[in-house]
Amino acid sequence: MKINKDMTFGELLQKYPDVAGTLAQYGLHCIGCHIGISETLEQGIKAHGMDDKVMDDIIRELNEKAS
């Protein structure tokens, strides 16, 4: 997998800008958040109250979109 839970939102969006819509679908509007740039996917997903199952689903979708 190219995308993993330890990537920051900044790194993710720099490498794969097309995934922004997928993030937004899950309520992760981290593009405009000053914390989001340095926050990892895992930190952001957990901060929004989502569990590991949802995190796995999001990361799978992001990887499909980034392919």
N, C-alpha and C positions, 0 to 999 in steps of 0.2 A: 504494500500500500504506500502510496506517495504521501498521503495526508494522515497524520496521527494526532492523538490527544495532546501531545507535548508541543505541537506547533503553536506559535502565537497567532492571533488573528491578523496582526500586521504582516507576518511572514506568509500566512495563508493567502491573504488577499493580494499581496504583491506577486506571488507566484501564480495564483489561480484566480484572477479577478472575476471570472464567470461564476464562481460559487457564491457570490454575494446574495443572489436571489434565494438560494437554498437556505442560507443562514437566516435570512429575513423570514422565510416560511416557518421557521422554528422560533421566531421571536427574538432571534439573536441579531439585534441591530447594532452590532459592534463597530460598524464602519465609522459612525459619527461619535463614538464614545472615546474619550481621552484615555481611559483605562484599557480599552480593548486592544490597542496597538501592542501592548506588552503582555497582555493576559493570554494564557494558553487556552486552547479549545476546552480542555477539561475544566479549567477554572471558570470560564465563562458559562459553560453548560451547567455546571454545578451551582453557580451563583444564581442561575435562573430556575433553580429547583428541579432540574431534570436528573434522572437516575442513570446508572451505567447502561441500561438497555437502550434508552433514548440516545445516549451519547454514541453507542455503537451504531445505531441506525443512522444518526447524523453523519458520522464519519464514513460509513459505507456509501451514503448518498453523495457526499462530497467527493469521494474517490471516483465514483461513477461519473460525476459531472466533470471532473478534472481529466478523465481519460481521453 
